[in-house]
Every structure is written in structure tokens, then in C-alpha cells.
Amino acid sequence: MPSTASEAIVHAILLRIVEERKSAGMSQERLAELSSIDLGVISRAEHLLRIPAMASILDLAQALDLDLSQLLADAIKEAEKQAG
């Protein structure tokens, strides 16, 4: 469970990236290739074990062709909903 609002937003972004990757039928390995992000970083991020650098999160989102502004807006809404 995220302890701050910003952590909640980042978690929501990471969960959305996982959802989009799986929806596209893409493996973590393929996402690593497309984003030039280490597979271990992706795995730990997807399991919310470690928060990657913002640049890495942006690279992952771009590799999935996600609209960054919409991704952030959706994550903020989700974090607010989770906060109650």
C-alpha cells in the first residue's frame, strides 16, 4: 500500500503499464527490448518491489505507445479514488 499520494500515482501508472503490456500480448522481454530497460527493472516495477526512475517509466509508457498526459491523468484519478 502506497504511503503518499505521489507513491499512489506512480503505483497506478505502473499497474496501467502492466495492464497495457498484457493486453497487447507483449512479454516483459519484448518490452525490455522496445524500451531499452533492463528486464529485472521491469519485473521489479511490475511487482511494485522497486520504483524505477521517472525516465524509465516514461520509456516504458512510450514503448507501449501510451499517451503520457492521459496516463498521468488516469493515474491521478485512480490514486484519488483509492484514497477515498
DAHU-V677928 format. One record per residue. N is the residue number from 1. SS is DSSP state (helix for helix, strand for strand, loop for the rest). OMEGA is omega in whole degrees, -180 to 180 (NA if undefined). D_CENTER is the distance of its C-alpha to the mean C-alpha in whole Angstrom. Layout:
n ss omega d_center
N SS OMEGA D_CENTER
N SS OMEGA D_CENTER
This chain:
n ss omega d_center
1 loop 180 16
2 loop -178 14
3 loop 179 17
4 loop 179 17
5 helix -179 16
6 helix 175 13
7 helix 179 12
8 helix 179 11
9 helix 179 10
10 helix 178 7
11 helix 179 7
12 helix 178 7
13 helix -179 4
14 helix 178 2
15 helix 177 5
16 helix 177 6
17 helix 177 4
18 helix -179 6
19 helix -179 9
20 helix 178 9
21 helix -179 10
22 helix 179 12
23 helix 179 14
24 loop -178 14
25 loop -175 16
26 loop 176 14
27 loop 174 14
28 helix 180 12
29 helix 180 15
30 helix 178 15
31 helix 177 12
32 helix 179 13
33 helix -176 16
34 helix -175 15
35 helix -175 12
36 loop 177 15
37 loop 180 13
38 loop -179 14
39 helix 179 14
40 helix 178 14
41 helix 180 11
42 helix -179 9
43 helix 180 11
44 helix 179 11
45 helix -179 7
46 helix 178 7
47 loop 179 10
48 loop 178 9
49 loop -180 12
50 loop 179 11
51 loop 178 9
52 loop 176 9
53 loop -180 11
54 helix 178 10
55 helix 179 11
56 helix 178 9
57 helix 179 6
58 helix 178 8
59 helix 178 10
60 helix 180 7
61 helix -180 7
62 helix 178 11
63 helix 178 11
64 loop -179 10
65 loop 178 13
66 loop 175 10
67 loop -173 12
68 helix -179 11
69 helix 178 13
70 helix 178 13
71 helix 180 9
72 helix 180 10
73 helix 179 13
74 helix -180 12
75 helix 178 10
76 helix 178 13
77 helix -180 15
78 helix 179 13
79 helix 178 13
80 helix 179 17
81 helix 180 18
82 helix -179 17
83 helix 177 19
84 loop NA 22
